[in-house]
Structure formats: C-alpha cells, structure tokens
Amino acid sequence: GSVRESYQFELVPSPMEKLGPVLEPLSNEGAHAGDFAGSIVDLNDGRYRMYYTRYGKAGLRIAVTESSEGLHWERPAYDFNKQSDAGANEISVEGLPADTRDYYQAQVFQLDDDHWRMYFWAHGSYFRYVRADSRDGITWKVVDFDQPALYHTSELYHVSVLQDKALEHVVKALQSNDATHIYKNPLSAHYEMYTVWLLPNPRGSERHIEIDNAPGVLRSIQRRTSEDGLNFADPELIIVPDAEDPLDLQFYYLSVHEQDGWRFGFLGRYLCAQQTMDIELCFSRNGINWDRALRYPWLTRGKGNDIDSAMAIAPSRLLDAGDHWLMLYQGTNRLHNWWAAPQPDDGGRMVVCAAKFAKRRFAGLSAKGKSLLWTKPFIPSGNTLFLDGNVKGQLTAELCDAFGKSLPGYEKCSFDSISGDCTRHVMKWRGHSLDEHAYSAVSLRIEIVDGDIYALYCG
C-alpha cells in the first residue's frame, strides 16, 4: 500500500521456517488433534493456553493444553472427567441438550480475572454456534442456547420441515457454515466475526465440483460486528471468489492478526477439485475491504506423505517470539472430503505444527536483476530510517520531497549502500541525519540489484 511506482519487482510470500509438529494426538484422540478455529489465550502467569479440538470415540470435544513458549505443550488433568473415553484435559460444558454429540472450534476471551467467554459449534439434532460463560476458563455454562450467535445452514432443512416460517427467517438471517473466527479489536473492544456464507452452486454452474462434500454451495466470507459480543449485526459479504480465481476455488475461513495499523488476514484457500487447503495472505485497514495481492499459498504445504501435505490451516492468532512470529497451524496429510477422495493407507493424521518468520516479513518485493521503487509520501516520526531486507547485490536510495524531487545532500551518490540479510538495515546519507526532515512529508527512491525488500520503518 506504500508503493507508488515499481519496476522489475515481484510480490513474494515471507520466508518461513517450519519447525514440525508441536501437538500430536494422544491414544484416546484417535489420529487427530487440531487447533482449526480454536484459540490460544494469554494466562496471567505469562503462559499460553490452547483450546483445541480432540477427536474421541464419543465425538468432537474441546480440550486444553498449556505452554510457556508455544513449542512445548502439556495437557493438564481435571478431576471432573471420569468417563473412559474422556480426555482428562477436556473442559466441562453445562447446559447443552442431552443429544449433543460434538462441540468444538472454541473462540475464547478472558474479559476479567473471573469472567471468560467462549463461542463454539455444538451439534446434535441441531447445529448452532452458541455462547458460554466461565469463571476460570475450564468449567463453562451455556448462555441462551435458544438464541445462538449463528445457525449452521443444516438447521434450515429441519426448520423448513417444521414449516415454521418465522423461525426459518431467523435461521436464514444467522446462517453460516462452521469454521468461525471472532476478532476482538484491541482499541475499540468491539467484536468482529469472520465466518462462512454459502452461495448457491447448483449442477450446471461452472464452479460446481461434484467431489466436494457440499457441491451445491460455494463458500465465501461474511463479516458481522458487535459492541458487546452478544448481539451481532447483519452480515456483510466481504470476500468472494472472482474472475481471477480458479473455478474450483472457495474460501473456507478467515482469521485476523493486527500489526502496525494493518490487519493481516489468513484466508482458507480451498481447491475443491484437489480437496486441498492452503493459507492465503490478504490485507485490510478496516476489516471490510481486503486486498488479495498474492492470490496463491503463503505457507508452502509439504510433499508426499508429509503431515501437512494435504491441508495447512491457519490459527486464530500469532504468538510473539521476540524478533519472530510463531504460527501454530493445523497440518494434515488427509484430503478434505475423506470419504470420497484418495487418502493415505493409514487414513491420515491431523496435528498442530509450528512455523516462524520475522515480524515484518509477511510478504516482500523481490528484485531479479536491477529494480527500481518509488514510495508514496510518508512522514518520518523518528531520527532513523530502517529497511528490512535481504539484499544479495546492493541497494542505494535517495530521499525526495513528496513529489519526487531529490533533497539536497540526500542524493543516491551520498547514500551508504546496503547489502546482506538484516531486519534493521540503517539507511544513511553521509553528513546528514534524518532529523532534518522529521515530521516532513518525504518519499524515497530505491535502486536494488538482486534481493528482497520486506519493510521500511522509522525508529
């Protein structure tokens, strides 16, 4: 968003280092344990708590595991879980109907020391996104089960069979698929829900893929907002596959990370014909208008029978690891529609994997040969200008006014050229300090020979 003109650059995803599985299923969790649409919250003692989905014989359940640094996780044990199939680290949820089989994908917020809130999908003879409250984040009680935050579209069928038109209207207004993320804005404290809206995709449509488990619909992303987290506004349709996308592409989810005034979206990029899922990076200033500049996988899936070879699914947040962000993503070597698509001989596994990348390296501009870049006007707020980049040849720059005229003393010939891989290259002009133009509108012309530029920032 800060580039005015560029020549010979290609937009590239961040260099990512995969660290392998960090949470694998226990014997009573079958072959699957995943944090898809789960939560990682900060505890008061500085540790993390992850709310993930475990897959037991009795169905899907919400369980917890805790860590001091995000790579080594331990499952606590609770006395109230006495069932033979129950994991000792399952949370307790009261107030669900007796026929409930599955409850999973928990979005959890600690509002005060003794007030926690959770949203989660529950499935029995119904399919709803409900809310629960807790004093400790472990024992929960459902609130207003008959007034859920969302209904799964499968409830529309049951309501129409009952011929209850009033209820059908309510369910239709609150309809979604599962795979729901809720983002709590740190400044306004308002809630933003990002979930799925299903568009009609009948036979004969060019986007209809019969192998999909729901071939009659096309997944897109809706957004709803709430001031109190209790009553959400009507949906806004914000991301829909368009003419630049493959015909079998659908969007499965959207999770949000905020940094430096930007919202970085991790978009579930689901290719129905292949039954694979990737993470696509997108950008927004307001949560409504999203720039899908990359339009290809941001994190590279594994190959062959690697644990993340079929699907890589983003978490609800990133973890602060000093100079890096830690991403705990769900990886699996099992294709999406497991009963119709070819699978590994053992049926496949699902685990939580880790990857890390430098904090400003979400995406970059890659120069092959000699490339030129001119920024939009910006206002320096510090006395030093830093560049985050991997310069394989060399980089030079000149400081200009807002309209591109070189400022005296800041020409390219006075610049100390940059080379090497560093997140804090200092941009210096001999005999001059950036103080001379602090809080003045300037622009920057950069010339680079081979390398990647990820960010410019003041300090």
Disulfide bonds with the S-S distance in Angstrom:
none
